[in-house]
Amino acid sequence: MERTELSHDLYQDGFNAGFTLQAFMPTLAETFSLLETDDEYVRGIQDGREERLLEREAEQLAELREIVEEKDNDLHR
């Protein structure tokens, strides 16, 4: 396996771990986010955590829009 492939695999594994950590152990994920490193696995964790945060934010926004729409429909009845 070439070095770049290994580096990509480490990053991808870290990304998946970071995404999962943020979902189930957010305090630990936040700890990793504070690290300053060039380690591919840790960088993957940081990016995976960030992706989960963005996805959760989008989910919450969609939920709020649905609530507003329901309230708006109730007002027009």
HUURGI-V986478 format. One record per pair of residues at least 24 apart in sequence whose C-alpha atoms are under 10 Angstrom apart, sorted by sequence separation. I is the first residue (numbers start at 0). J is the second residue. D is the distance in Angstrom with one decimal. If there is no record, write none. Layout:
i=I j=J d=D
i=I j=J d=D
//
This chain:
i=16 j=40 d=9.1
i=17 j=41 d=8.4
i=20 j=44 d=8.3
i=21 j=45 d=9.6
i=13 j=38 d=9.9
i=14 j=39 d=9.4
i=15 j=40 d=9.9
i=16 j=41 d=9.4
i=17 j=42 d=9.1
i=18 j=43 d=9.2
i=19 j=44 d=9.2
i=13 j=39 d=7.6
i=14 j=40 d=7.5
i=17 j=43 d=6.9
i=18 j=44 d=7.1
i=21 j=47 d=8.1
i=22 j=48 d=8.3
i=12 j=39 d=9.4
i=13 j=40 d=4.5
i=14 j=41 d=8.2
i=16 j=43 d=8.0
i=17 j=44 d=3.8
i=18 j=45 d=8.5
i=20 j=47 d=8.7
i=21 j=48 d=5.3
i=25 j=52 d=9.8
i=10 j=38 d=8.5
i=11 j=39 d=8.7
i=12 j=40 d=6.8
i=13 j=41 d=6.1
i=14 j=42 d=7.7
i=15 j=43 d=7.6
i=16 j=44 d=5.9
i=17 j=45 d=6.1
i=18 j=46 d=8.0
i=19 j=47 d=7.9
i=20 j=48 d=7.2
i=21 j=49 d=8.4
i=9 j=38 d=8.9
i=10 j=39 d=4.9
i=11 j=40 d=7.5
i=12 j=41 d=9.5
i=13 j=42 d=7.1
i=14 j=43 d=4.0
i=15 j=44 d=7.1
i=16 j=45 d=9.3
i=17 j=46 d=7.1
i=18 j=47 d=4.3
i=19 j=48 d=7.7
i=21 j=50 d=9.3
i=22 j=51 d=7.1
i=9 j=39 d=6.0
i=10 j=40 d=4.7
i=13 j=43 d=4.2
i=14 j=44 d=4.6
i=16 j=46 d=9.9
i=17 j=47 d=4.5
i=18 j=48 d=4.7
i=21 j=51 d=6.5
i=22 j=52 d=8.6
i=8 j=39 d=8.9
i=9 j=40 d=4.9
i=10 j=41 d=7.5
i=11 j=42 d=9.5
i=12 j=43 d=7.1
i=13 j=44 d=4.4
i=14 j=45 d=7.1
i=15 j=46 d=9.2
i=16 j=47 d=7.1
i=17 j=48 d=4.6
i=18 j=49 d=7.7
i=20 j=51 d=9.2
i=21 j=52 d=7.5
i=6 j=38 d=9.1
i=7 j=39 d=7.7
i=8 j=40 d=8.5
i=9 j=41 d=8.7
i=10 j=42 d=6.7
i=11 j=43 d=6.2
i=12 j=44 d=8.1
i=13 j=45 d=8.0
i=14 j=46 d=6.0
i=15 j=47 d=6.0
i=16 j=48 d=8.3
i=17 j=49 d=8.2
i=18 j=50 d=6.8
i=19 j=51 d=8.0
i=6 j=39 d=6.3
i=7 j=40 d=8.9
i=9 j=42 d=9.3
i=10 j=43 d=4.5
i=11 j=44 d=8.6
i=13 j=46 d=8.4
i=14 j=47 d=4.1
i=15 j=48 d=8.7
i=17 j=50 d=8.8
i=18 j=51 d=5.3
i=22 j=55 d=9.0
i=5 j=39 d=9.5
i=6 j=40 d=8.1
i=9 j=43 d=7.6
i=10 j=44 d=7.7
i=13 j=47 d=7.3
i=14 j=48 d=7.4
i=17 j=51 d=8.2
i=18 j=52 d=8.4
i=8 j=43 d=9.7
i=9 j=44 d=9.8
i=10 j=45 d=9.8
i=11 j=46 d=9.7
i=12 j=47 d=9.5
i=13 j=48 d=9.6
i=14 j=49 d=9.4
i=15 j=50 d=9.9
i=7 j=43 d=9.3
i=10 j=46 d=9.1
i=11 j=47 d=8.7
i=14 j=50 d=8.8
i=15 j=51 d=9.8
i=18 j=54 d=10.0
i=10 j=47 d=9.5
i=14 j=51 d=9.9
//
